[in-house]
Amino acid sequence: MTELPEKVEDIEIRLLLEALFLRYHYDFRNYAMASIKRRLRQAREQLGFSTFSAMQESILRDADMLPQLLRFMTVQVSEMFRDPSYFRALRERVVPHLKTYPSLKVWVAGCSTGEELYSLVILFREEGLEERTLFYATDINHDALETAQAGIYPMERIPLFTQNHRQSGGKSSLSDYYQAAYGRASLDKTLRKNVVFSDHSLVTDSVFAEMHLISCRNVLIYFDKALQDRALGLFEDSLARRGFLGLGSKESLRFSSHASAFADFVREEKIYQRSSE
């Protein structure tokens, strides 16, 4: 397929993003353009459209096309205990502080298909904190949330999950938390007993509870600076005083207008603590 001239393609993409917002209230307009372009080109090719204008026409008139497009627009690449040193730092450095609270709220923002959520629930169970904790798992992709709620993953992914769990300082065997059958691992249903799954957009939605820990990793890298600032402001407003924020390895508060509201807590793992003021 012959590529469209860059300028025309940019116009088409911006019109498509505007249409998505006006029709369905999904706002990707301030996502990093290089990332959006790459994903939309992949969607155009795999969904069989010759132009972004044709894709926009279909999306506007056929609501069934929306979930198909969202699969390309939202990142769904994760693994349990991804970056084990991050979870080890939570276990060794953050958990001792959290144990001083009688009840806790934890928000996994941009939870995708649930791997990070279950990692935190297992960690909290191993550290004796699960019973006093309410977990919020949010994402803008309804299909991803359904996968997270089901808690079923291909067995071929389990060896990596198991290795990560061990390296994170796990105090049990990961096999204690799932049953294997028909090539799939089904996580123990009790891991979901204190979890609230919900649609939530860091772009358009507001604060909904006071949190003691927010983990939002590898989401902000897909936002432009203005949208990163909005999300970080949301986290600042959502965190209890002295609450903790965990970001991805390539993300930072350094150039944000909200940087002064946080202090480095475990700098190398991008774990920050909200100020007490």
C-alpha positions as CSV (number, residue, x, y, z in Angstrom):
1,M,0.0,0.0,0.0
2,T,1.4,3.4,-1.0
3,E,1.9,5.6,2.1
4,L,0.0,8.9,2.3
5,P,1.9,12.1,2.3
6,E,2.9,12.8,5.9
7,K,0.9,16.0,6.3
8,V,-2.3,14.5,5.0
9,E,-1.8,11.5,7.3
10,D,-1.3,13.7,10.3
11,I,-4.5,15.6,9.5
12,E,-6.4,12.3,9.2
13,I,-5.1,11.0,12.5
14,R,-6.0,14.2,14.4
15,L,-9.5,14.1,12.9
16,L,-9.9,10.4,13.9
17,L,-8.8,11.1,17.5
18,E,-11.2,14.0,17.6
19,A,-14.0,11.8,16.4
20,L,-13.2,9.1,19.0
21,F,-13.5,11.8,21.7
22,L,-16.7,13.3,20.4
23,R,-18.4,10.0,19.7
24,Y,-17.2,7.8,22.5
25,H,-15.4,10.1,25.0
26,Y,-12.1,8.3,24.7
27,D,-9.5,11.0,24.6
28,F,-6.2,10.1,22.9
29,R,-5.6,13.6,21.6
30,N,-2.7,14.4,23.9
31,Y,-1.0,11.0,23.7
32,A,2.5,11.1,22.3
33,M,2.0,11.4,18.6
34,A,4.8,9.0,17.5
35,S,3.3,6.2,19.6
36,I,-0.3,6.9,18.4
37,K,0.8,6.9,14.8
38,R,2.6,3.6,15.1
39,R,-0.4,2.0,16.7
40,L,-3.0,3.5,14.3
41,R,-0.9,2.4,11.3
42,Q,-0.9,-1.2,12.7
43,A,-4.7,-1.0,13.3
44,R,-5.3,0.4,9.8
45,E,-3.4,-2.5,8.2
46,Q,-4.8,-5.3,10.3
47,L,-8.4,-4.0,10.3
48,G,-8.3,-3.7,6.5
49,F,-8.7,0.0,5.9
50,S,-7.0,1.9,3.1
51,T,-7.0,5.2,4.9
52,F,-7.5,6.7,8.3
53,S,-10.5,8.6,7.0
54,A,-12.1,5.2,6.0
55,M,-11.4,4.0,9.5
56,Q,-12.9,7.1,11.0
57,E,-16.1,6.6,9.0
58,S,-16.4,3.0,10.2
59,I,-15.7,3.9,13.8
60,L,-18.3,6.7,13.9
61,R,-21.1,4.6,12.4
62,D,-20.3,1.2,13.9
63,A,-19.9,1.0,17.7
64,D,-18.8,-2.6,17.4
65,M,-15.6,-1.3,15.8
66,L,-14.6,0.5,19.0
67,P,-13.3,-2.5,21.0
68,Q,-11.3,-3.6,18.0
69,L,-9.6,-0.3,17.7
70,L,-9.0,0.1,21.5
71,R,-7.0,-3.2,21.4
72,F,-4.4,-1.3,19.3
73,M,-4.7,2.1,21.1
74,T,-4.1,0.8,24.6
75,V,-1.0,-1.0,25.8
76,Q,-1.6,-4.5,27.0
77,V,1.9,-5.8,27.5
78,S,2.7,-6.8,31.0
79,E,3.8,-9.7,33.2
80,M,3.5,-10.7,36.8
81,F,6.2,-9.1,39.1
82,R,7.6,-7.3,36.0
83,D,10.9,-5.6,37.1
84,P,11.3,-7.8,40.2
85,S,13.6,-5.2,41.9
86,Y,10.6,-2.8,42.0
87,F,8.5,-5.3,43.9
88,R,11.4,-6.1,46.2
89,A,11.7,-2.4,47.0
90,L,8.0,-2.3,47.7
91,R,8.3,-5.3,50.0
92,E,11.4,-4.2,51.8
93,R,11.1,-0.4,51.9
94,V,7.4,0.6,51.5
95,V,5.5,-2.3,53.2
96,P,7.0,-1.5,56.7
97,H,5.4,2.0,56.4
98,L,2.1,0.6,55.2
99,K,2.0,-1.8,58.1
100,T,1.4,1.2,60.4
101,Y,-2.0,1.9,58.9
102,P,-5.2,0.1,60.2
103,S,-6.6,0.0,56.6
104,L,-5.2,0.6,53.2
105,K,-6.2,1.6,49.7
106,V,-4.1,0.7,46.7
107,W,-4.7,1.9,43.1
108,V,-3.2,0.1,40.1
109,A,-3.8,2.8,37.4
110,G,-3.7,1.5,33.8
111,C,-4.0,-2.1,35.1
112,S,-4.3,-3.6,31.6
113,T,-4.9,-7.3,31.8
114,G,-4.2,-7.5,35.5
115,E,-0.7,-9.0,35.9
116,E,0.6,-6.1,38.1
117,L,-2.6,-6.1,40.2
118,Y,-2.3,-9.7,41.1
119,S,1.4,-9.3,41.8
120,L,0.6,-6.6,44.4
121,V,-2.3,-8.7,45.9
122,I,0.1,-11.7,46.3
123,L,2.8,-9.5,47.8
124,F,0.3,-8.0,50.2
125,R,-0.9,-11.5,51.2
126,E,2.6,-12.6,51.8
127,E,3.3,-9.6,54.0
128,G,0.0,-9.9,56.0
129,L,-1.6,-6.8,54.5
130,E,-4.2,-8.2,52.2
131,E,-7.0,-8.4,54.7
132,R,-6.8,-4.7,55.5
133,T,-6.4,-3.5,51.9
134,L,-8.9,-2.5,49.2
135,F,-7.4,-2.6,45.7
136,Y,-8.6,-0.5,42.8
137,A,-7.7,-1.8,39.3
138,T,-8.6,0.7,36.6
139,D,-8.2,0.9,32.8
140,I,-9.9,2.6,29.9
141,N,-10.0,-0.7,27.9
142,H,-13.1,-2.7,28.9
143,D,-11.8,-5.9,27.2
144,A,-8.5,-5.7,29.2
145,L,-10.5,-5.2,32.4
146,E,-12.5,-8.3,31.7
147,T,-9.3,-10.3,31.2
148,A,-8.0,-8.9,34.5
149,Q,-11.2,-9.9,36.3
150,A,-11.0,-13.4,34.9
151,G,-7.4,-13.9,36.1
152,I,-6.6,-16.6,33.5
153,Y,-3.2,-16.6,31.7
154,P,-1.5,-19.0,29.2
155,M,0.6,-21.6,31.0
156,E,3.6,-20.7,28.8
157,R,3.9,-17.4,30.6
158,I,4.0,-18.9,34.1
159,P,7.7,-19.8,34.2
160,L,8.6,-16.1,33.7
161,F,6.1,-15.1,36.2
162,T,7.5,-17.6,38.7
163,Q,11.1,-16.5,38.1
164,N,10.0,-12.8,38.6
165,H,8.1,-13.7,41.8
166,R,11.2,-15.5,43.2
167,Q,13.5,-12.6,42.4
168,S,11.1,-10.1,43.9
169,G,11.6,-11.8,47.3
170,G,8.5,-14.0,47.2
171,K,7.8,-15.8,50.4
172,S,5.9,-18.7,48.9
173,S,5.6,-20.5,45.6
174,L,3.7,-18.8,42.9
175,S,2.1,-22.2,42.2
176,D,0.2,-21.7,45.5
177,Y,-1.9,-19.1,43.8
178,Y,-3.1,-20.8,40.6
179,Q,-4.5,-24.0,39.2
180,A,-3.3,-25.3,35.8
181,A,-5.7,-26.9,33.3
182,Y,-6.0,-27.1,29.5
183,G,-2.9,-25.0,28.9
184,R,-4.0,-22.1,31.1
185,A,-3.3,-21.0,34.7
186,S,-6.4,-19.8,36.6
187,L,-5.5,-17.6,39.5
188,D,-7.1,-18.3,42.9
189,K,-10.4,-16.4,43.0
190,T,-9.7,-15.3,46.6
191,L,-7.1,-12.9,45.1
192,R,-10.0,-10.8,43.8
193,K,-12.0,-10.7,47.0
194,N,-10.7,-7.2,47.9
195,V,-10.4,-5.8,44.4
196,V,-12.7,-3.3,42.7
197,F,-12.3,-3.3,38.9
198,S,-13.4,-0.1,37.1
199,D,-13.2,2.0,34.0
200,H,-11.2,5.1,34.6
201,S,-9.3,7.5,32.3
202,L,-6.3,9.4,33.5
203,V,-7.1,11.8,30.7
204,T,-10.7,12.8,31.6
205,D,-11.7,11.3,35.0
206,S,-11.1,12.7,38.5
207,V,-10.0,11.5,41.9
208,F,-12.2,8.8,43.4
209,A,-10.6,7.8,46.7
210,E,-7.7,8.5,49.0
211,M,-4.9,6.1,48.4
212,H,-1.9,4.9,50.3
213,L,-0.1,3.4,47.3
214,I,-0.5,4.2,43.6
215,S,1.3,2.0,41.0
216,C,1.1,3.4,37.5
217,R,4.0,2.0,35.5
218,N,4.7,2.3,31.8
219,V,1.6,4.4,31.1
220,L,2.9,8.0,31.3
221,I,5.5,7.3,28.6
222,Y,2.6,7.3,26.1
223,F,1.4,10.7,27.1
224,D,2.6,14.1,26.0
225,K,4.0,16.5,28.7
226,A,0.6,18.2,29.4
227,L,-1.2,15.0,29.9
228,Q,1.6,13.6,32.0
229,D,1.2,16.6,34.2
230,R,-2.6,16.1,34.5
231,A,-2.1,12.5,35.5
232,L,0.6,13.3,38.1
233,G,-1.7,16.0,39.5
234,L,-4.4,13.4,39.8
235,F,-2.0,11.1,41.7
236,E,-1.0,14.0,44.0
237,D,-4.6,14.7,44.8
238,S,-5.4,11.0,45.3
239,L,-2.6,10.1,47.6
240,A,-2.8,10.4,51.4
241,R,-0.1,12.4,53.0
242,R,3.1,10.4,53.0
243,G,1.5,8.0,50.5
244,F,3.6,6.3,47.8
245,L,3.7,6.5,44.0
246,G,5.4,4.0,41.8
247,L,6.2,4.8,38.2
248,G,7.9,2.9,35.3
249,S,11.6,2.7,34.9
250,K,11.6,5.2,32.0
251,E,9.2,7.6,33.7
252,S,10.1,10.5,36.0
253,L,8.6,13.3,38.1
254,R,11.7,15.5,37.5
255,F,10.2,17.9,34.9
256,S,6.7,17.9,36.2
257,S,5.0,20.9,37.7
258,H,4.0,18.5,40.6
259,A,7.6,17.4,41.3
260,S,7.7,19.5,44.5
261,A,4.8,17.5,46.0
262,F,6.9,14.3,46.1
263,A,10.3,13.2,47.4
264,D,12.4,10.4,46.1
265,F,11.9,7.3,48.3
266,V,13.6,4.6,46.3
267,R,15.1,6.6,43.5
268,E,16.5,3.7,41.4
269,E,13.0,2.1,41.3
270,K,11.1,5.3,40.7
271,I,9.2,5.1,44.0
272,Y,8.2,8.4,45.4
273,Q,6.6,9.6,48.6
274,R,4.0,12.4,48.8
275,S,4.9,15.3,51.1
276,S,3.2,15.6,54.4
277,E,1.9,19.1,53.7
